[in-house]
Amino acid sequence: MAAEVQAAALPLSREANPAVPPWWRRFFDPVDGASIALFRILFGAIMIIEVLRYASYGWINSYYIAPQFHFTYYGFGWVKPRPGNGMYWHFAVMGLAAFGVMLGAWYRISAALLFLTFTYVFLLDQACYLNHFYLICLLSFLMIFVPAHRMLSIDARRKPGLRNDAIPAWALWLLLAQLSIVYFYAGIAKLNGDWIHGEPMRSWLTDRADTPLIGRFFTKEWMVLLFNYGGLAFDLLIVPLLLWKRTRVLAFLWVTSFHMLNAVLFSIGIFPWLMLVATSLYFPPDWPRLVFRKWKRVRESSPAAAPRLPRVTVGLVAAYLLIQLLVPLRHFLYRGSVHWTEEGHRFSWHMKLRDKDATARFYVTDPQRKRTWEVSPRLYLNSRQLQKMPTRPDMILQMAHHIARDQAAKQNIDYPLEVRARVMASLHGREWRLLVDPRVNLAAEKRSLAPASWILPLQE
């Protein structure tokens, strides 16, 4: 792939870059920006569609306005929904930012605004966590720095001096590295005993046996294994196959069929379309010119400029990628199955890997009056939160803290109440077992990134 990028590169005066060490020069070599420009347009369009979906389905209200309580991320408890109609205005600004990215209008400001507005919404509630939302946060952040507005943009029309066919190679490589990490870690995550033995895919396919044409095969064991090992092979092999010129077209067809099948079988929103658009970046950077014959090159008035602070650029890109490589591995620092304890599960590209059911009951104890009563989480949560909370121990802990505070306020109690939870869970069809220790006063347990001793181990 690097050789093809080099082949599609535009002329660069090596003498114009004396500050760049020879072995770094390919990092800053100019390559055709056509594929990045097309990605910018389609990425902005997808984000506009997502904003419209949230508005049309009433999700802005049901997810962020109506609930009395939100499960904030550790360290981000200060992120709160905007009062009144503020969340509607927030999504409107997000849509305008996505429109600006799509058109390349005041692009840097639009990209930064899209990143900030979307990430703010992402941080509001862990119950709404989706891997592709996290990916959007990362991609919108990277787009702030990628010069994707040098062609097919309003900015290029406003500022003719900005127009250029070239972008630095690192901008394309950075996006490709991010996508490769997503695909590769999704495959690594599937190397676990349950997935190898067909769960939870077996249960999911059985539930979708009414799918037209192919649903009648979903109860067959060979189909379960085909989906299981096919998905594993896809995630582990697709990046090498996309990088190799001889297999790239077939690999992209595999990507297309894989994501379209997922779109049919699972409710995963814009994810398949986002990945198809992003995966097109694996083709040579000038591929849109071959498809759209009338897409001509602009006339370059001067050679590509020497990069500013090249060592800083290389260092920042390396630091970002190192973080992306390490964060998905942090669940190995915790004991037990990550699918059971959920410790380190988020931000690790564990996509469609677990099927866990759970029920949670909370009991409040007044230690001075020696009385105990049950409090239903339905008093505080919407249906989505009620579905997610019992399966995630960190959300169970947040719920216990909130119940303790709320019950103390309602009864005008100025000393700490105790809250215990009886949570029964089943992972991948196993027998129902206790997920958290019912003897532990969760209201006294502090939120932390350290392993939680009150989470009971999965008994096989």
Secondary structure, DSSP 8 states (H G I E B T S, - for coil): -HHHHHHTB----GGG-TTS-GGGHHHH-EEE-HHHHHHHHHHHHHHHHHHHHHHHTTHIIIIIIS-S-----TT-TT----TTTHHHHHHHHHHHHHHHHHHTSSHHHHHHHHHHHHHHHHTT-GGG--HHHHHHHHHHHHHHHS-TTSSSSHHHHH-GGG--SEEEHHHHHHHHHHHHHHHHHHHHHT-SHHHHTTTTHHHHHHHTTTSTTTGGGTTSHHHHHHHHHHHHHHHHHHHHHHHSHHHHHHHHHHHHHHHHHHHHHS--TTHHHHHHHHHGGGS-TTHHHHHSTT------SS-----SSHHHHHHHHHHHHHHHHHGGGGGGGSSS-HHHH-TT-TTTT--S---EEEEEEEEEEETTTTEEEEE-GGGT--HHHHHHGGG-HHHHHHHHHHHHHHHHHHTT--S--EEEEEEEEEETT---EESB-TTS-GGGS---SS--TTB-----
